[in-house]
Amino acid sequence: MKKIVLLAAIAIFSVTAVNAQKKAKKATVAKVETVKTPAIDGAGMVFENETIDYGTIQHNAEGTREFVLTNNGNKPLTIESTQGSCGCTVPTKPEKPIQPGEKGVIKVHYATDRVGQFTKTVTVKSNAAGQETKVLTIKGNVLPDAPAAPATETKS
């Protein structure tokens, strides 16, 4: 009799726990779906990533990457200027204003002919409300070329 009561109690507890977890998951999903990025009064600027990590790349590898941004405001966003922290970092700004809700791209080219670790910044100036200046970062490591194998002589 004790075993039957114990099995019934375990079964009831298990069913209750499973149902509680299902309800908790549904409640969490509903909350996530209703959260939205608040609109900015004026032009807004939200970046998908504020740091780009090139990782470890080969000497003279392709050095162009893109920062993607969205205008989360209610007025057009104008990128007035982009400036690299040194001559090895060359950013390119969008020429046309980015309309509300639209995405834009700031391209950055790093000179990968320079060997070693690097961390550089790109300063973005815009008409974004509350953040007229934004600093983005690129980083990585450029490997040196592999040493050339010594030439071998062939005997005739």
N, C-alpha and C positions, 0 to 999 in steps of 0.2 A: 504494500500500500504506500509506503514511504517513497519507493522508487517512482510510482505513478504520479504522485503529487509533485515530486521533484522534477520529473520530465515535463509535466504540464506547466510548472512555473518557469522552467527554462524556455519552453516553446513560446509562452506568452511574452516573456521578456525579450526574446529574439525578434518576434514580430513587431513589438512596440519600438524597439531600437531601430529596426530597418525603416519603419514608417516615419519615425522622427527624422532620420537622416534624409529621406526623400523630401520631406517638407522643408528642411533647412536648405537643401540645394535649390529647390524651386524659389524660395524667398531670396536667396543670394543672386540667382540669375535675374530675377525681376528687378532688383536694385541696380545691378550693373547696366541693364538695358536702358534705364531711365536717366542715367548720368550723362550729361552733355557738357562740352566745353562752353563756358559762358562767353557770349559775344562781348566784344570791346566796343565802347562808344568811341568811334574814330577808327583809324587803321590799327590792325593788330598783327603781330608777328610771332608765330609759334613754329619752332624747328622740330623736325622729327628726331634729329640728333644734333647736339651742340658740339660733339667731339667725333672726329673720324679717326679711327685707328687703321693705318695702312697695314699694320702687322709687320712681319719680316718680309721684305721684298728684295729682288735682285737689283744689282747696279744697273742703271739706265732702264729700269722697268717703266711701264706706263704710270705716270704720276698724277693723272687727273681724277678727281673725285667730285661728288656733288653733295651740297647741303640742300635738303628739301624743306621748304617752309610753307606754311598756310596762313593766309590772311583771315584771322578769326574776328575781325572787326566789321563795322558796317560802312566803312569808307575805303576807297582804293589805297593800297599800300605802295609807296614809292621808295625804292632802295636808292638813296642818293649817292652813296659811295661804298666801296669795299677796298680795304687796304691790308696787304700782307705785312707781317712783322719784319720781313726782310726781302731782299730781291729774289730769293729762291722760292718764295711763295707768291703766286700770282692768281688772285681771285678775279672772276668775271661776274658782274651783276646783271640782273634782268633789266633790259632797256625799257620795257613797258610797265606801267603800274599793274599790280596784282589786285584783281577785283575781290570783293568780299566773298569768302568761301573758296576761292581758287588757290592753287598751289603755284609756287615759283621755285626756281633753282638758282643757287649761287655755285658756280663751278670754281674749283680751286686746283691749280696745277703746282705740284711740288717738283723741284729739280732733283730727280733721283740720280743725278751724276755725282752727288755728294754722298760719300760713304759714312755710315754710322747712325747712331740714334738721333732722332730729331723730335722736337716739340715746337710748333709754330702756331701763331694766332692770326686770325682774320678779323678785323674790326669792321662791322657793318653799321653804317649810318642810314637812318630812314626817318619817315614821318610817323612811325608807330607810336601810339599813345602810351606814355609812361616808360618806354624803352627805346628812345631815339638812337642809342648806341648799344650794340650787342657784340660780344667777343666770342668767337668760335675757335675751336682748337683742332689742329691736325697733329698726329704723332705717328711714329713708326721707327723702323730700323732698316737701313739700306745695307745689304751685304756687299763686301768687296768682291771683285771678280775672282774666280778660282785661279790659282797659279797655273801657268801653262806647263804642260807636261814636257820634260826635256826631250829634245830630238834624239832619236836613236839612229845610229849609223848602220847601214847594211853593207855586208861584205860581198864583193863580186867574185 
